[in-house]
Amino acid sequence: PGLHIQNGSVVRMIDFAPNVESPLHRAVLIDYGIVVEGEFKLILDSGEERIMRQGDISVQRATGHKWHNITGNGTMPGRMLWVLLD
């Protein structure tokens, strides 16, 4: 299924190649992002940045953001789990 199921939920496990940065995006859902392996920089559309490590969770709703895999100073893969709730 797509990233949105009306009145439902979606769970996605995503593997990031070294030093990969997602595009800036925004979800109208409640978006839980959990760092499973590695280290990521969460970059908000306001310019605010947070370093997220294994076990850290971000909770967002309608916030413009992107993710940058900085695991091993950008030399190693990383993994995140997302739970999207409508």
LINRACOR-V249212 format. One record per residue. N is the residue number from 1. PHI is phi in degrees with one decimal (999 if undefined). PSI is psi in radians with two decimals (none if undefined). OMEGA is omega in whole degrees, 0 to 359 (* if undefined). Layout:
((N PHI PSI OMEGA) (N PHI PSI OMEGA))
//
This chain:
((1 999 2.90 177) (2 -68.9 -3.02 181) (3 -80.8 -0.01 182) (4 -138.5 2.18 173) (5 -121.2 2.01 184) (6 -56.1 2.27 181) (7 58.4 0.50 182) (8 -136.0 -2.82 180) (9 -140.4 2.72 178) (10 -135.5 2.40 176) (11 -120.5 2.28 181) (12 -134.3 2.31 171) (13 -105.3 2.16 184) (14 -122.5 2.25 173) (15 -96.2 2.25 179) (16 -103.9 2.28 172) (17 -66.9 2.84 179) (18 -55.0 2.38 173) (19 62.2 0.33 180) (20 -79.9 2.46 177) (21 -123.0 2.26 178) (22 -73.9 2.80 172) (23 -70.7 2.76 174) (24 -64.4 2.28 181) (25 -147.1 2.92 182) (26 -142.7 2.39 176) (27 -120.5 2.45 177) (28 -86.3 -0.05 179) (29 -84.5 3.03 165) (30 -82.9 2.21 190) (31 -122.9 1.92 175) (32 -99.9 2.12 177) (33 -114.0 2.14 184) (34 -118.5 2.20 177) (35 -79.6 2.03 181) (36 -90.4 -0.79 178) (37 -142.8 2.37 174) (38 100.7 -2.78 184) (39 -142.2 2.31 184) (40 -130.5 2.62 171) (41 -103.3 2.13 174) (42 -92.7 2.14 183) (43 -117.8 2.06 180) (44 -89.1 2.77 180) (45 -65.1 -0.28 176) (46 -77.9 -0.18 184) (47 97.4 -0.22 178) (48 -65.5 2.48 180) (49 -129.0 2.57 176) (50 -137.1 2.40 173) (51 -89.3 2.23 182) (52 -116.7 2.28 181) (53 -117.7 2.99 182) (54 -46.5 2.21 180) (55 92.9 -0.26 179) (56 -73.7 2.58 182) (57 -128.6 2.35 171) (58 -111.8 2.50 177) (59 -123.6 2.14 183) (60 -136.0 2.69 172) (61 -147.4 2.05 177) (62 59.8 0.56 178) (63 -106.4 2.22 174) (64 -68.8 2.30 184) (65 -160.0 2.88 172) (66 -147.8 2.84 182) (67 -119.0 2.44 177) (68 -127.1 2.12 178) (69 -77.6 1.94 180) (70 -112.2 0.32 181) (71 -57.0 2.27 180) (72 58.6 0.71 184) (73 57.1 0.64 177) (74 82.8 0.28 183) (75 -107.9 -0.08 185) (76 -130.1 2.70 177) (77 -70.8 2.83 176) (78 -139.2 2.87 183) (79 -138.0 2.39 176) (80 -131.3 2.68 176) (81 -118.4 2.32 176) (82 -119.1 2.45 171) (83 -121.1 2.08 181) (84 -111.3 2.17 182) (85 -119.1 2.30 177) (86 -94.4 none *))
//
